[in-house]
Structures are given as structure tokens and as C-alpha cells.
Amino acid sequence: MNYEEIEKNIGYTFNNKTLLKTALTHTSYANSHGIESNEKLEYLGDSILEFITSKYLYTHFTNLTEGEMTKVRATVVCEQSLYEVAIRLGFSDFLITGGGEKVNGKVKNKAILADSVEALIAAIYIDSNLENAEKFIITNLKDAMNTESKHADEKDHKTALQEKLQEHGNVKIEYRIIAEKGPDHDKYFVTELLCDGKVLATGEGKSKKAAEMDAARVALEKMKEVK
């Protein structure tokens, strides 16, 4: 692994390179080679990420209510957002996975990429301190938090879509789980959104609720494009 390149991308140099390697090692590789995967780091990183983003929102957006801060945090600390961070930092080139997870040498799986960001946060924390983990988080998510805070009082995607679709009368809106992917401890769901039996969009997420919200978001974006 080219440690220098990935460290340059993330803006942090590891004292313990093994921690960096573990943070980038997926279970699909670790299990078959008898080494540690990034699952435990991901667990810790998730908690650190929630704490730091909560702290940032509390400190910088005193005008937001508790509910609005929770909404902003949920939007920013989600699979899609973390996936975008992973892509921007080139994680798809460095992740160590089983052969089936790579296409042309790159990892494409959104959940794997998002999880690796959480694992890396924990690795930075263990390798140094909370301050460096916080620096990484704020550097990569500050813009998203600032943007989402401006829309905190807006309706969530499902509510906004429902109101949009029912402008001219009642319609039947359904969300159906059409697929469950990943192992039991790390599942993500694919949801199909239908309006009066017609498929409008599909979405995915780590929970059924998140997948439904993602499907509603996709449908709203498609409706804007039609205009």
C-alpha cells in the first residue's frame, strides 16, 4: 500500500501504519486471510463522528432547535455523505477487499466506502488524539453541515414528496423493500417507491427508514429535472 499517497489525501500521517491498513481492510478480505477487519474501528468511528458533528452544530448554529440540529446531523452523517468523502479522498483505490468487491481495481460499493471513513476516523483517534480526528471530520464535513443548516427548517424528503404528489388529490404512495444486501451485522436495504402502482424511484440505506428517505430524495430530484 502507498501510505504516503493516502496520508496526503486525508491530511494526516500515521505513527502506526498498521492502524491505517486495518481501517482500510474490509471483512471480505480479512476473513479469508485471518487478519483484523475495520469493523471494530467503524463502530468506534461512528460514535466519534456523531459526537464531533453534534458539537460543531451546537457551537456554530445556536439558532437551530434540537430537532433541527438532529435533522442536519442525520443528513450529513449518512451513507451518501460519507461515500462522497471516501470518493473525494480516493479510498476506492486503497481499500483492501476480496476480489469480488472491486471493479477495474476500484471499490464501487457505497456502504463499504462509507464505512471505511468511520473506521479511519477511529484509527486517527487511536493513533493520536480526538483533536486530530475532529480536524479530519470538520475538514471533510464542514461545508455539508453549513449547507444543510440553511435548510434545517425545511420538510424531510418523504413529507415534501407526499405533499408534492398530493397537490391535485389523494394518491397511493408505497415504499417496498426489494433487496437486502450485506451480512446480518452490516445490512443495507434497497427500497422501491411507487405512486399509484407506478415506480418513481429506488433508494438505499443502512436502515429501512433511510432507504425510504433516499428513494423520496431521488424522486424529488427527478421531478425537478422534468421541469
VMD Tcl script that draws the C-alpha trace (Angstrom):
set ca {
  {0.00 0.00 0.00}
  {1.23 3.50 -0.82}
  {0.86 5.01 2.64}
  {2.22 8.41 1.62}
  {-0.43 8.96 -1.01}
  {-3.42 8.07 1.15}
  {-1.96 10.05 4.08}
  {-1.56 13.06 1.81}
  {-5.19 12.71 0.73}
  {-6.52 12.58 4.30}
  {-4.15 15.21 5.69}
  {-2.79 13.02 8.48}
  {0.38 10.94 8.85}
  {0.04 7.79 10.94}
  {2.57 6.83 13.57}
  {1.24 3.26 13.44}
  {0.80 2.29 9.80}
  {-0.88 -0.96 10.83}
  {-3.84 1.05 12.12}
  {-4.23 2.71 8.74}
  {-4.10 -0.66 7.00}
  {-6.71 -2.11 9.36}
  {-9.01 0.88 8.81}
  {-8.93 0.16 5.09}
  {-9.35 -3.63 5.35}
  {-12.85 -4.93 4.64}
  {-14.21 -8.18 6.06}
  {-14.34 -9.73 2.59}
  {-10.53 -9.79 2.66}
  {-9.83 -10.05 6.38}
  {-11.96 -13.15 6.99}
  {-10.25 -15.15 4.29}
  {-6.74 -14.09 5.34}
  {-7.08 -14.40 9.11}
  {-6.45 -10.75 9.88}
  {-8.43 -8.00 11.58}
  {-11.01 -6.06 9.58}
  {-12.14 -2.46 10.05}
  {-15.47 -3.43 11.68}
  {-14.50 -2.55 15.26}
  {-12.88 0.68 14.16}
  {-16.03 1.53 12.23}
  {-18.08 1.02 15.39}
  {-15.92 3.45 17.36}
  {-15.66 5.91 14.48}
  {-19.43 6.11 14.20}
  {-19.67 7.33 17.81}
  {-16.83 9.83 17.41}
  {-18.39 11.17 14.22}
  {-21.77 11.68 15.88}
  {-20.18 13.44 18.85}
  {-17.99 15.80 16.81}
  {-20.74 16.78 14.38}
  {-23.12 17.33 17.30}
  {-20.54 19.53 19.00}
  {-19.94 21.54 15.82}
  {-23.64 22.13 15.24}
  {-24.25 23.06 18.88}
  {-21.34 25.52 18.88}
  {-21.77 27.14 15.46}
  {-25.54 27.16 14.93}
  {-27.11 28.49 18.12}
  {-30.22 29.45 16.15}
  {-31.13 25.82 15.44}
  {-33.51 23.86 17.63}
  {-32.64 20.40 18.94}
  {-34.83 18.83 16.26}
  {-33.22 20.88 13.51}
  {-29.71 20.01 14.68}
  {-30.69 16.34 14.74}
  {-32.02 16.62 11.20}
  {-28.85 18.30 9.91}
  {-26.65 15.71 11.63}
  {-28.67 12.82 10.20}
  {-28.35 14.27 6.70}
  {-24.61 14.84 6.98}
  {-23.69 11.68 8.90}
  {-25.27 9.29 6.42}
  {-24.07 6.71 3.95}
  {-24.33 9.01 0.92}
  {-22.39 11.83 2.57}
  {-19.61 9.56 3.85}
  {-19.46 7.79 0.48}
  {-18.83 11.15 -1.18}
  {-16.00 11.84 1.28}
  {-14.48 8.44 0.51}
  {-14.63 9.04 -3.24}
  {-13.15 12.52 -2.91}
  {-10.22 11.17 -0.89}
  {-9.59 8.26 -3.24}
  {-10.49 5.46 -0.84}
  {-11.76 3.31 -3.71}
  {-8.13 2.85 -4.83}
  {-6.78 1.91 -1.40}
  {-9.42 -0.28 0.24}
  {-8.30 -3.86 0.81}
  {-11.20 -6.13 -0.13}
  {-11.98 -9.54 -1.53}
  {-11.70 -9.74 -5.30}
  {-15.45 -9.64 -5.85}
  {-15.76 -6.17 -4.35}
  {-13.57 -4.44 -6.94}
  {-14.35 -3.38 -10.49}
  {-11.32 -2.46 -12.59}
  {-9.27 -2.22 -9.42}
  {-11.66 0.14 -7.64}
  {-14.23 -0.44 -4.90}
  {-17.66 0.76 -6.01}
  {-19.83 -0.45 -3.12}
  {-21.28 2.63 -1.42}
  {-21.68 1.02 2.02}
  {-18.11 -0.31 2.11}
  {-16.70 3.09 1.17}
  {-18.85 4.95 3.71}
  {-17.92 2.52 6.49}
  {-14.22 2.97 5.77}
  {-14.48 6.69 6.54}
  {-15.83 5.90 10.02}
  {-13.07 3.34 10.52}
  {-10.43 5.86 9.51}
  {-11.78 8.42 11.99}
  {-11.36 5.90 14.81}
  {-7.89 4.96 13.58}
  {-6.77 8.60 13.66}
  {-8.19 8.95 17.17}
  {-6.38 5.84 18.46}
  {-3.15 6.78 16.67}
  {-3.11 10.29 18.16}
  {-5.99 12.10 19.83}
  {-9.54 13.39 19.48}
  {-8.29 16.74 18.18}
  {-6.86 15.18 15.01}
  {-9.97 13.08 14.47}
  {-12.04 16.23 14.86}
  {-9.85 18.08 12.36}
  {-10.42 15.35 9.78}
  {-14.19 15.32 10.35}
  {-14.64 19.09 10.23}
  {-12.38 19.47 7.20}
  {-14.45 16.98 5.23}
  {-17.97 17.67 6.51}
  {-18.00 21.36 7.47}
  {-19.32 22.51 4.09}
  {-22.11 19.93 4.18}
  {-23.11 20.97 7.72}
  {-23.08 24.64 6.78}
  {-25.22 23.96 3.72}
  {-27.71 21.70 5.44}
  {-28.09 24.10 8.39}
  {-29.56 26.65 5.99}
  {-32.35 24.20 5.12}
  {-32.88 22.75 8.60}
  {-36.41 24.10 8.87}
  {-37.47 22.51 5.60}
  {-39.56 19.35 5.48}
  {-37.91 15.95 5.19}
  {-37.87 14.28 1.77}
  {-40.78 11.90 2.43}
  {-43.05 14.67 3.71}
  {-42.08 17.02 0.89}
  {-42.69 14.34 -1.73}
  {-46.06 13.37 -0.26}
  {-47.24 16.97 -0.33}
  {-45.98 17.38 -3.90}
  {-47.69 14.23 -5.17}
  {-50.97 15.06 -3.44}
  {-51.24 18.62 -4.72}
  {-54.07 17.61 -7.07}
  {-55.74 14.97 -4.93}
  {-55.01 11.82 -3.00}
  {-52.63 9.26 -4.44}
  {-51.38 5.95 -3.07}
  {-47.71 6.16 -2.08}
  {-45.90 2.93 -1.24}
  {-42.38 2.05 -0.16}
  {-41.31 -1.55 -0.76}
  {-38.08 -3.22 0.31}
  {-36.89 -5.01 -2.82}
  {-33.47 -6.15 -1.62}
  {-31.35 -6.62 1.48}
  {-27.60 -6.71 0.96}
  {-24.65 -7.50 3.17}
  {-24.23 -9.73 6.25}
  {-26.68 -9.62 9.14}
  {-24.47 -7.33 11.21}
  {-23.95 -4.87 8.34}
  {-27.07 -4.89 6.16}
  {-28.29 -2.19 3.88}
  {-31.65 -2.03 2.21}
  {-32.91 -1.15 -1.26}
  {-36.37 0.41 -1.43}
  {-38.72 0.95 -4.35}
  {-41.04 3.96 -4.26}
  {-44.39 3.66 -6.05}
  {-47.16 6.17 -6.66}
  {-50.50 4.61 -7.65}
  {-48.61 1.47 -8.61}
  {-46.03 3.23 -10.80}
  {-42.38 3.04 -9.79}
  {-40.96 6.54 -9.31}
  {-37.55 5.82 -7.83}
  {-35.38 3.50 -5.80}
  {-33.20 4.32 -2.81}
  {-30.87 2.59 -0.41}
  {-29.60 2.97 3.14}
  {-28.43 1.19 6.27}
  {-31.98 1.07 7.62}
  {-35.39 0.69 6.01}
  {-36.22 4.27 7.02}
  {-33.01 5.61 5.48}
  {-33.69 3.69 2.26}
  {-37.21 5.15 2.04}
  {-35.89 8.65 2.63}
  {-33.27 8.15 -0.08}
  {-35.94 6.95 -2.54}
  {-38.04 10.05 -1.79}
  {-34.97 12.25 -2.33}
  {-34.28 10.64 -5.71}
  {-37.93 11.07 -6.75}
  {-37.89 14.78 -5.83}
  {-34.70 15.29 -7.84}
  {-36.27 13.58 -10.86}
  {-39.33 15.81 -10.59}
  {-37.11 18.89 -10.61}
  {-35.32 17.64 -13.73}
  {-38.63 17.18 -15.55}
  {-39.38 20.87 -15.01}
}
mol new
graphics top color blue
foreach p $ca { graphics top sphere $p radius 0.5 }
foreach p [lrange $ca 0 end-1] q [lrange $ca 1 end] { graphics top cylinder $p $q radius 0.2 }
display resetview
